[in-house]
Amino acid sequence: MGSLGIDWSEMLARVAPDQVATYAGSALAQLDEAGNGGLLGNRHRGKRITSKHLAMGLGEMAADFTNAYVLGSLGQTGHNMGACATFLYNLRLGIQDIREGRARVAFVGGVDAPLLPDVMEGLATMGALATDASLLEIEGKAAGETPDHRRACRPFGINSGFVVGEGVQFLVLMDGELALELGADIHGGAGDVFVHADGHKKSISAPGVGNYVTVARAVAAASRALGDAAVRQRSFVHAHGTGTPQNRTSESEILDAVAGAFDIEEWPIAAIKCYVGHTMAGAGGDQIVSALGTWRDGIVPGVPTIDAVAPDVRAERLRISRRHLDRGSGSLDVAFVNSKGFGGNNATAWVTAPHVAERQLEASYGSAAVTRWRQRVEAARQRAAEHDRAASAGEPTVIYKFDHEVRDGSHVRVTRDRVEIDGFAPIRI
């Protein structure tokens, strides 16, 4: 909310209470003792199960808490779980709501805190994680030595598994007219998200064919919207890039095949997990937020944790580099964000740079509206910058409106055409 740079009361003055959507949650649900861990384990440990354990274990609780204790939202809400593609699944819901007129603003998020012994044991048993032993073998070191843990995640290089991360990402989506009217800072434009399953599988964790469809559809959609030249010359990819042997071959084959179909050469590939690990539900958000940084600074981050691209990686049309690629500000128009999840949960999004979004807004609403927005947006940017400074210093106050202006049936009046709730604008039915 602080990063938005706009007071929530300003938003509510312009948006009907049913025109706010929240889609957020986890891929694993809350598994520690405060949630499902306590619900399923306390009786065996001789402890009491409380009324909070079940509720805290629900996968969509990030959306529920956001509505109840931050936004006070009466609008659409929920969570679409899709393993490691969860963030993009929720992003799709927000885009659809705004595009179809069900919402004007949508909060989209993904969060997981999976660093628990049982979760780590499960992933290790699957053979999904990098281990000290496997890293020592890659680095040519003797048993008992210390591997380079800062290079444990090695997307598209010689690798042995992924690294679990913890984190949360939220995006705020708005329709164009509202963003211009509020003077909201526009960091990019949400194009669309494509989701496809893998069909029949031999192993639930193995990669399949659905991701070919999601990537191809995203690139085709962006080409139709922005033109072939924008995709061929001014696009880049934020790969899922887990750092596992299966991912390095399967994802590179998909990206290279799609690049060939659309005549793309030297397609820049980023893999943010080499820096932050795999944050499960929030992973797609990590990739998108990194893309926003590329548009701001003109730099596509390299993959410095690898020594070289692995020989079994198909990269004839891909540019996977240890070094950062400095393309300069305004030179990249569109990013393709790819997610692959256990079970065959594949999603690919295309998002546009802010200069492209501004150009599209001017075409839709006119140059005068965009000029007025440029005059208003500086105030939001200044407030957001101050919040960033305070957050970096550990100063911000947590928004937690518990038992705040709670409404019940005595505050509600229903007619044939609307529902009136005290403190809110009427909701048409």
Steps between C-alpha positions, in 0.01 A plus 500: 500500500785736575670419170181603321562860605124564513284506810243220497223752580572672168446168324173428680367843410522403131438126503178323596547255792427201276758616242801390709644150455755310707659177381785373715625196684756224519590189307548284811259664750634581847676188625668619820361441850279811483311353203461152352805373685328558832163382369641163390776452756404649834279210612788257439733727695262523795415864424167672454353585160370856505228674299771679299685199361254414222440859394869587496570193287272604214687567176318824417552657844729768351199634309270461801730697730554767236126554467413479869786693658652723231260592220160435652401377154150388402605402149610180327742282689666160488808306402592274209766249610724366226816375673797712390285684244262628771588869470425506128174312559391780735626765259274350233198537730577867563549576130174325410301687765621839378466413132142377548396793720459310828775702667690823448787419735640158592756397760685189380742309720690182575667404826669197652726439798601136436826479696371229731675167568213291365474701177873489444503126566223449244681700232829326578336158470375600156857582403398857419744689724864591457704347781847558637611165357368573151647851500842368606489255211416778253778720641755218500558524874564220747241375747507703819591825328256793488321564171425848369148536638452838332515315167280207602224584250641471148228540234601366157848406620637174637274470802349256747181651641320811615527709814189572707427867564243678713320816400192684389419714198193714436404696190228764475309494171272784386301578192660771288244770570532459877882502490498826305239660723680408825845591373624148578858417410490260206782244518376289210198362321338159556434335166365152570575166664463161331458180701517141374542158658736229374251228419589140592823470697738228609606694811301777669819705548636451147478781241250452218369658183256760638772761539560498124141618458515772769825652369390485138162658576658780703748585225229486234271727703776754556588493130140574405475784753842663457624380162754238399794740526434569868515129579795417274721795595373651826387212722662285765407197710488446874538125505374276779865398528490279808856370486405134449634277220149427372405867488814611320435265210120515480459877537787583266351269236163674532642852482731415211219334303269800544783739410548307176130512418494880541841572340655624824879504519711552814195505730621638838426256783491598868465255791438688825504185716878498487482807728198438725430127480163345421229673704225259390175696464679834473746388232317654204474823697876500556545471124255780416642740759847433363366583153376834635856568608627418152268762352609756755875441464531341156689197632401135451660314793748230412536155657832544684472180703587281199844443349350447154182385332467122539569299181153340507324840504343587165585865449561555129266802507535590867742736671583358843787696647687517829532875449223756525371622165486880489241588237439856613180664618200473267651233274289205615122495448376169631597225746381139495474351848495123515398266783498119514352315797486147633194319370506667159408853606642724226446873460659767282425871525594787275543842656597827336742775591362823650579699184287254303219520755506881485487490122197270512328721758552805282343316206201405716442815708676778312814705550331750733413227750857366494640853544281553808615160631866600463431804715330293771731199509795681657318525834441122504863436410624723781277329758606155375868600518456617858330173589787308339752696703306435821453130418872460433567655841244276672271790587158444337191432710317177420142549380283275714142622540368236737139559613499821298158635395353151485162478323214262572142457383384811681715708262351346183194586289401291197278610213420347164784686326767559762651418838577791730762455773578783741832662417510371143360616170191301392569170325281441194364149461 
